[in-house]
Amino acid sequence: MDERAQAALDALLSAKNLRDVCPETVRRVFMELLPRYRKPKDAEKAARTHLHQITGAFMTADAQKKARALLARWNEGDESALAAALSLHASTRERLPGADEWMRRVSPFLGADARVLDLACGLNPILLGSMGVTNALGMDIHLGCVRLVNETARARGWHTRARACDLLSEIPAEEADAALLMKLLPVLEAQKTGRAAELLASLRAPRLVVTFPTRTLGGRGVGMEKHYADWFERILPDTLSVRDRFTVSDELVYLVERT
């Protein structure tokens, strides 16, 4: 990388409005865009736009501030504050209506006191902790979510923790009893062909919970469940087998075991 490109990357990494983005994500996005532009400065501008779209789509800085205040109220005994806080993160909000049914179906598969990897977690480790799964390791590119999970886990006395992780650049090496891949695989595959199967084969967990959306954001089914089911069962590595499959709310859920 020449000096101008390095200067552009350094500017991104030090930008105040990107401080909540995993540094590895910033590097990856910039390096992917760099060959498309004659000037590194133009690649920097494009990277800024793309990174804002990625993070702002799930949780804005203002939403983080509100969530922190609500979680503090929950820690002080206001039970109604939990759902309000979790609703401030887009993908976690989607999961709230079916959370009890999801846990009823998935909990026996996870096992008692399971160590759980929660990939691209958002605020889901907090939801899990509220339902008794208090030994999770969440991973996300959004450092604001990572901080909220860690702050809440410390306040509640959970073993749960979270860290930054860009799953297009890194396959987690941590061992766990189970891993959650919630509506994640299509997002990874759209950006890097073959990454979904690679991640499934490489995770150091004997049990996987893999989910897919069954409706668009507008609420339309349009054959999504069949599309994702056919695709997933086609790319599933031979070392994995499906133990169960069901739908909860608008989510197709697979329980998968290593053979």
Legacy VTK file of the C-alpha trace (Angstrom):
# vtk DataFile Version 3.0
C-alpha trace
ASCII
DATASET POLYDATA
POINTS 259 float
0.000 0.000 0.000
1.431 3.386 -0.972
1.594 6.435 1.305
-1.591 8.035 -0.006
-3.597 4.853 0.467
-2.174 4.363 3.962
-3.049 7.959 4.847
-6.622 7.428 3.644
-6.942 4.232 5.692
-5.475 5.931 8.767
-8.030 8.724 8.376
-10.840 6.179 8.394
-9.472 4.325 11.410
-9.170 7.549 13.402
-12.499 9.075 12.314
-14.672 9.959 15.292
-17.882 8.975 13.529
-16.495 5.496 12.776
-15.207 4.764 16.261
-17.983 2.214 16.818
-16.961 0.108 13.818
-14.629 -2.875 14.217
-11.197 -1.755 12.909
-10.851 -4.924 10.858
-14.137 -4.111 9.125
-12.858 -0.633 8.296
-9.673 -2.104 6.807
-11.524 -4.764 4.841
-14.058 -2.373 3.325
-11.374 0.142 2.361
-9.135 -2.507 0.786
-12.079 -3.917 -1.189
-12.961 -0.473 -2.530
-9.436 0.797 -3.184
-8.924 -0.933 -6.586
-12.167 0.589 -7.904
-10.993 4.195 -7.605
-8.129 6.119 -9.148
-7.603 8.163 -5.998
-7.334 6.681 -2.479
-9.283 9.706 -1.203
-12.269 8.663 -3.315
-12.042 5.125 -1.940
-11.978 6.632 1.544
-15.185 8.577 0.858
-16.907 5.495 -0.537
-15.800 3.460 2.473
-17.212 6.062 4.869
-20.589 5.901 3.149
-20.639 2.103 3.152
-19.567 1.811 6.796
-22.226 4.287 7.927
-24.851 2.252 6.093
-23.703 -0.955 7.761
-23.740 0.315 11.339
-26.527 2.877 11.195
-28.922 0.291 9.803
-28.809 -1.596 13.093
-28.178 0.947 15.855
-27.462 4.668 15.751
-25.381 6.565 18.305
-28.557 8.143 19.699
-30.147 4.706 20.067
-27.072 3.489 21.958
-27.411 6.334 24.432
-31.100 5.586 24.993
-30.426 1.852 25.335
-27.728 2.461 27.948
-30.136 4.522 30.057
-32.907 1.935 29.716
-30.601 -0.948 30.621
-29.505 0.962 33.717
-33.168 1.223 34.702
-33.598 -2.505 34.094
-30.604 -3.253 36.311
-32.310 -1.201 39.011
-35.493 -3.292 38.794
-37.632 -1.727 36.060
-38.574 -4.852 34.088
-40.382 -2.907 31.371
-37.147 -1.154 30.411
-35.548 -4.312 28.979
-37.808 -4.720 25.951
-37.633 -0.989 25.308
-33.830 -1.134 25.285
-33.594 -4.207 23.068
-36.097 -2.715 20.621
-33.571 -0.002 19.805
-31.454 -2.522 17.866
-33.054 -3.549 14.575
-32.289 -7.276 14.425
-32.786 -7.803 18.175
-36.170 -6.048 17.937
-37.273 -8.538 15.262
-36.596 -11.403 17.648
-38.606 -10.158 20.634
-42.123 -11.363 19.640
-41.039 -15.003 19.328
-38.340 -15.008 22.006
-40.144 -17.186 24.559
-41.139 -19.801 21.975
-37.642 -19.724 20.478
-36.067 -20.369 23.859
-38.525 -23.165 24.667
-37.573 -24.972 21.471
-33.842 -24.220 21.437
-32.846 -24.360 25.116
-32.873 -28.195 25.422
-30.629 -28.370 22.343
-28.136 -25.905 23.812
-27.883 -27.867 27.046
-27.697 -26.742 30.663
-25.068 -24.077 31.421
-23.943 -24.104 27.788
-21.137 -21.856 26.599
-22.694 -20.167 23.563
-21.082 -18.240 20.711
-23.495 -15.591 19.431
-22.232 -14.408 16.037
-23.183 -10.953 14.715
-24.963 -10.713 18.039
-26.300 -7.167 18.308
-27.928 -7.008 21.736
-29.072 -10.641 21.634
-26.701 -11.767 24.453
-28.657 -9.467 26.770
-31.925 -11.068 25.672
-30.385 -14.515 26.181
-29.127 -13.549 29.620
-32.584 -12.358 30.657
-33.856 -15.857 29.799
-31.148 -17.733 31.680
-28.358 -18.176 29.112
-25.677 -16.245 30.973
-22.471 -17.735 29.543
-22.418 -16.353 26.010
-19.642 -14.840 23.945
-21.130 -12.301 21.568
-19.311 -11.103 18.464
-20.209 -8.087 16.361
-18.661 -5.429 14.133
-20.552 -2.750 16.083
-18.448 -1.741 19.089
-21.366 0.133 20.628
-23.267 -3.144 20.922
-20.174 -4.868 22.287
-19.892 -2.253 25.044
-23.584 -2.463 25.959
-23.403 -6.253 26.254
-20.273 -6.126 28.409
-21.604 -3.361 30.663
-24.883 -5.199 31.215
-23.206 -8.559 31.822
-20.930 -7.034 34.460
-23.845 -5.301 36.157
-25.889 -8.529 36.240
-23.003 -10.782 37.293
-23.181 -12.926 34.159
-20.279 -14.776 32.557
-21.429 -13.369 29.210
-18.981 -11.186 27.314
-18.726 -9.674 23.822
-15.883 -8.692 21.521
-15.345 -7.118 18.119
-15.245 -9.575 15.232
-15.516 -9.202 11.456
-16.707 -12.591 10.250
-15.605 -11.903 6.684
-12.036 -11.489 7.914
-11.919 -13.843 10.887
-13.358 -17.210 11.823
-13.600 -17.317 15.629
-11.180 -19.727 17.279
-12.993 -19.879 20.618
-14.493 -23.209 21.655
-18.118 -23.408 22.771
-20.912 -25.896 23.369
-23.084 -24.229 20.736
-23.013 -21.372 18.245
-25.852 -19.122 17.108
-25.899 -17.912 13.498
-29.067 -15.842 13.421
-30.075 -14.651 9.938
-26.347 -14.357 9.310
-25.334 -16.749 6.542
-27.101 -15.027 3.601
-25.497 -11.719 4.602
-22.008 -13.242 4.606
-22.560 -15.209 1.407
-23.753 -12.111 -0.456
-20.428 -10.446 0.292
-18.098 -13.428 -0.074
-19.131 -16.538 -1.988
-18.425 -19.718 -0.049
-18.037 -17.979 3.295
-21.200 -19.533 4.750
-20.025 -23.122 4.235
-16.518 -22.219 5.390
-17.840 -20.779 8.636
-20.142 -23.739 9.268
-17.289 -26.198 8.774
-14.778 -24.287 10.882
-16.614 -23.182 14.015
-15.374 -24.971 17.125
-18.802 -25.899 18.460
-20.584 -29.286 18.252
-24.064 -27.745 17.992
-25.222 -24.898 15.758
-28.458 -22.930 15.701
-28.849 -21.447 12.221
-31.772 -19.204 11.300
-33.129 -17.454 8.220
-35.814 -14.831 7.607
-39.067 -16.104 6.115
-40.420 -12.674 5.186
-39.067 -9.458 3.736
-38.866 -6.285 5.816
-42.190 -5.351 4.217
-43.796 -8.548 5.515
-44.002 -10.496 2.233
-43.226 -14.218 2.166
-42.291 -14.479 -1.552
-40.954 -18.034 -1.164
-38.121 -17.054 1.167
-38.430 -20.054 3.471
-38.128 -22.582 0.629
-35.340 -20.594 -1.005
-33.195 -20.484 2.132
-34.014 -24.059 3.144
-32.961 -25.407 -0.256
-29.788 -23.315 -0.279
-28.751 -24.169 3.284
-29.309 -27.902 2.935
-27.319 -27.838 -0.307
-24.253 -26.094 1.157
-24.306 -27.855 4.548
-20.914 -29.577 5.031
-20.884 -33.383 5.296
-19.595 -33.067 8.857
-22.921 -31.527 9.939
-26.424 -32.976 10.093
-29.835 -31.421 10.726
-31.420 -32.568 13.967
-34.567 -30.432 13.728
-36.156 -27.681 11.670
-39.062 -25.396 12.587
-40.320 -21.833 12.300
-40.772 -19.314 15.108
-42.508 -16.061 14.276
-40.913 -15.020 10.947
-37.742 -17.069 11.430
-36.763 -20.457 10.010
-34.670 -22.300 12.598
-32.282 -25.214 12.036
-30.740 -27.203 14.878
-27.539 -28.715 13.502
-25.019 -31.148 15.024
-21.505 -32.202 14.085
-21.315 -35.861 13.157
LINES 1 260
259 0 1 2 3 4 5 6 7 8 9 10 11 12 13 14 15 16 17 18 19 20 21 22 23 24 25 26 27 28 29 30 31 32 33 34 35 36 37 38 39 40 41 42 43 44 45 46 47 48 49 50 51 52 53 54 55 56 57 58 59 60 61 62 63 64 65 66 67 68 69 70 71 72 73 74 75 76 77 78 79 80 81 82 83 84 85 86 87 88 89 90 91 92 93 94 95 96 97 98 99 100 101 102 103 104 105 106 107 108 109 110 111 112 113 114 115 116 117 118 119 120 121 122 123 124 125 126 127 128 129 130 131 132 133 134 135 136 137 138 139 140 141 142 143 144 145 146 147 148 149 150 151 152 153 154 155 156 157 158 159 160 161 162 163 164 165 166 167 168 169 170 171 172 173 174 175 176 177 178 179 180 181 182 183 184 185 186 187 188 189 190 191 192 193 194 195 196 197 198 199 200 201 202 203 204 205 206 207 208 209 210 211 212 213 214 215 216 217 218 219 220 221 222 223 224 225 226 227 228 229 230 231 232 233 234 235 236 237 238 239 240 241 242 243 244 245 246 247 248 249 250 251 252 253 254 255 256 257 258
